[in-house]
Amino acid sequence: MKLVQINASKISRLRSGGMLNVWMPKNYEELQKFVKTKRKYIVLGAMSNVIIPDDEMNAVIIRLNKMNKIYFEQDQENTKTSNVNFLYSTPIKVNINNEPKYHQNQSIQSNTNNKYRVIVDAGVYLKALAIECAKHSYSGLEFFYTIPGTVGGALFMNAGAHGKCTYDCVEWVKVMDLTGEIHTLWRKNIQYEYRSANIPSGWTILQASFFLDLADKNTIMSSMLQFQEYRRKTQPTDFTCGSTFKNPANTSAWKLIKSLSNSDLNWNLISMSSLHANFLHNKGASSNTIKKFILSIQQKVFQKHKILLDAEVVIL
Ligand SMILES: Cc1cc2nc3c(=O)[nH]c(=O)nc-3n(C[C@H](O)[C@H](O)[C@H](O)COP(=O)(O)OP(=O)(O)OC[C@H]3O[C@@H](n4cnc5c(N)ncnc54)[C@H](O)[C@@H]3O)c2cc1C
């Protein structure tokens, strides 16, 4: 197993954090072998929503960049007319009935009426997936175009934008548990809500199936470009982690944050963005300083509005 040392302050979206010992497995078997060693590990995607500690981490950082395939398939009733072949990515037999107990008795109904399926490895970047879907005239994941994460990260966070969230069109998610066993979790058995899903801690998201509609390519592309333009005008894209806090019920985090004083919002090397008050802008602060800044914003908002903001960014 070849570990590569990577400096998080050079590649994480916030440009902060210390050295990481990164390993990129090529396939499920390699990952399974590693998981069975019981060595401590954390799976990360594009690092667009994490604050990485400044000190070197003990855990091995697993990144699934080499598991990055997209498979387009038409639904059974259309397979005869389909000229897109469905490929299955792994020789490992997956027991689709093997649902963990904690998932039982949960009842989010599936609304998979749509006819077209795309199966995507967790290491695929969301923008690349959105572009490939557009090329195939598959509609439903346009909102991924402007989210700078991977499919694994989006499924873990239930990422969303422009009124849609990741689980809106998920059929199933394939995961590896802490013993190396692979499970397929059907969407109706996954409890998901705004920016979270109950994928158990430490399990690795490997792949997911999405059910999509067919639409005109140009319409799909033009929605994606509109989303991009909207972002460009309203949100910073560099050295940030997107929304720092989740929106509380009945109001927006940015409104509460914006009500604070300038000195609360601007520290020496870090500030809340003037374009969007819930987006951090890091200008060279360490992860420790970023964490202190986030805590301070949380406290100031609480003092002023008696609302406790919940961090959306994952603090490792
Ligand atoms: C400019 C900008 C704009 C953004 N806009 C949005 C937005 O509109 N909507 C939104 O929801 N988010 C947004 N984000 C936040 C972020 O892009 C999303 O949360 C994204 O889904 C995170 O994916 P990632 O691959 O970067 O995950 P990471 O940041 O690498 O990890 C996030 C969490 O997911 C876990 N994880 C990642 N991959 C796996 C895996 N394969 N298996 C198990 N766990 C895994 C990690 O352990 C970690 O806990 C934005 C971020 C930026 C920088």
The ligand as a Gaussian input file, in Angstrom:
#p B3LYP/6-31G(d) Opt

LIG

0 1
 C      -17.556000      27.156000      -3.432000
 C      -18.355000      26.083000      -2.739000
 C      -19.714000      25.980000      -2.968000
 C      -20.450000      24.977000      -2.342000
 N      -21.788000      24.923000      -2.585000
 C      -22.524000      23.951000      -2.004000
 C      -23.924000      23.860000      -2.259000
 O      -24.510000      24.626000      -3.010000
 N      -24.605000      22.881000      -1.642000
 C      -24.016000      21.982000      -0.804000
 O      -24.704000      21.105000      -0.283000
 N      -22.700000      22.048000      -0.547000
 C      -21.934000      23.002000      -1.118000
 N      -20.599000      23.081000      -0.860000
 C      -19.998000      22.141000       0.097000
 C      -19.431000      20.859000      -0.532000
 O      -18.992000      21.070000      -1.852000
 C      -20.426000      19.700000      -0.503000
 O      -20.818000      19.400000       0.820000
 C      -19.833000      18.433000      -1.140000
 O      -20.851000      17.476000      -1.250000
 C      -18.681000      17.841000      -0.335000
 O      -18.082000      16.831000      -1.134000
 P      -16.523000      16.476000      -0.986000
 O      -16.251000      15.375000      -1.925000
 O      -15.702000      17.686000      -1.131000
 O      -16.493000      15.959000       0.508000
 P      -15.372000      16.262000       1.599000
 O      -15.380000      17.709000       1.917000
 O      -14.080000      15.665000       1.187000
 O      -15.962000      15.454000       2.834000
 C      -17.154000      15.884000       3.447000
 C      -17.645000      14.760000       4.366000
 O      -18.053000      13.655000       3.552000
 C      -17.371000      12.461000       3.942000
 N      -17.114000      11.687000       2.731000
 C      -16.626000      12.134000       1.558000
 N      -16.557000      11.116000       0.661000
 C      -17.000000      10.007000       1.315000
 C      -17.164000       8.641000       0.945000
 N      -16.870000       8.187000      -0.280000
 N      -17.639000       7.772000       1.870000
 C      -17.955000       8.201000       3.120000
 N      -17.824000       9.476000       3.531000
 C      -17.354000      10.377000       2.630000
 C      -16.080000      12.946000       4.599000
 O      -15.568000      11.987000       5.507000
 C      -16.549000      14.213000       5.298000
 O      -17.153000      13.903000       6.540000
 C      -19.832000      24.060000      -1.478000
 C      -18.453000      24.161000      -1.264000
 C      -17.712000      25.159000      -1.872000
 C      -16.223000      25.228000      -1.649000

